[in-house]
Amino acid sequence: MLQADLFGHAPQPEVPPGFDHWPDVLSAFEQAAVVEQLQRLDFSPYEHMGFQGFRRIAAFGRRYDLERGSLEVADPWPDFLKALLGV
């Protein structure tokens, strides 16, 4: 979280080249709605080459099945994420 300086000017976050930062692109109400929708997703442990990562993921469109060694169809992108992506 960024903190305002002594004179009340919020510093701009450093972002990698090619990325944009859009503060307040979603209202507080919209942010809360996105969080609520994210909490409803079915996240599963991330696994790569037999090792479990320290995160949980949800796959949309396609996913890789390690046991079969193949790319499979996954659930479609949820509407709320499509709206955020502008799809």
FENTAWO-V789811 format. One record per residue. N is the residue number from 1. SS is DSSP state (H for helix, E for strand, - for the rest). NEAR is the number of other ideal C-beta (glycine too) atoms within 12 Angstrom. D_FIRST is the distance of its C-alpha to the first C-alpha in whole Angstrom. Layout:
# FENTAWO-V789811
n: <N & N>
ss: <SS & SS>
near: <NEAR & NEAR>
d_first: <D_FIRST & D_FIRST>
This chain:
# FENTAWO-V789811
n: <1 & 2 & 3 & 4 & 5 & 6 & 7 & 8 & 9 & 10 & 11 & 12 & 13 & 14 & 15 & 16 & 17 & 18 & 19 & 20 & 21 & 22 & 23 & 24 & 25 & 26 & 27 & 28 & 29 & 30 & 31 & 32 & 33 & 34 & 35 & 36 & 37 & 38 & 39 & 40 & 41 & 42 & 43 & 44 & 45 & 46 & 47 & 48 & 49 & 50 & 51 & 52 & 53 & 54 & 55 & 56 & 57 & 58 & 59 & 60 & 61 & 62 & 63 & 64 & 65 & 66 & 67 & 68 & 69 & 70 & 71 & 72 & 73 & 74 & 75 & 76 & 77 & 78 & 79 & 80 & 81 & 82 & 83 & 84 & 85 & 86 & 87>
ss: <- & - & - & E & - & - & - & - & - & E & - & - & - & - & - & - & - & - & - & - & - & - & - & - & - & - & - & H & H & H & H & H & H & H & H & H & H & H & H & H & - & - & - & E & E & E & E & E & - & - & E & E & E & E & E & E & E & - & - & - & - & E & E & E & E & - & - & - & - & E & E & E & E & - & - & - & - & - & H & H & H & H & H & H & H & - & ->
near: <6 & 12 & 10 & 11 & 10 & 8 & 7 & 8 & 10 & 15 & 15 & 13 & 14 & 9 & 11 & 8 & 6 & 6 & 9 & 11 & 15 & 11 & 14 & 10 & 13 & 16 & 11 & 11 & 10 & 16 & 17 & 13 & 17 & 22 & 15 & 13 & 20 & 18 & 14 & 14 & 21 & 16 & 14 & 17 & 15 & 18 & 19 & 13 & 10 & 8 & 10 & 14 & 13 & 10 & 12 & 16 & 19 & 23 & 23 & 21 & 18 & 14 & 22 & 19 & 14 & 18 & 10 & 9 & 9 & 11 & 13 & 15 & 13 & 19 & 17 & 15 & 20 & 22 & 14 & 22 & 20 & 14 & 15 & 19 & 12 & 8 & 13>
d_first: <0 & 4 & 7 & 10 & 13 & 16 & 18 & 15 & 14 & 11 & 11 & 11 & 9 & 12 & 14 & 17 & 20 & 21 & 18 & 17 & 14 & 15 & 12 & 14 & 16 & 17 & 17 & 16 & 19 & 19 & 16 & 17 & 21 & 19 & 18 & 21 & 23 & 21 & 22 & 25 & 26 & 28 & 26 & 28 & 27 & 27 & 30 & 31 & 34 & 35 & 32 & 29 & 25 & 22 & 21 & 23 & 24 & 26 & 28 & 29 & 32 & 33 & 33 & 34 & 37 & 37 & 40 & 42 & 40 & 40 & 38 & 38 & 37 & 34 & 33 & 33 & 29 & 28 & 29 & 25 & 24 & 27 & 26 & 22 & 24 & 26 & 29>
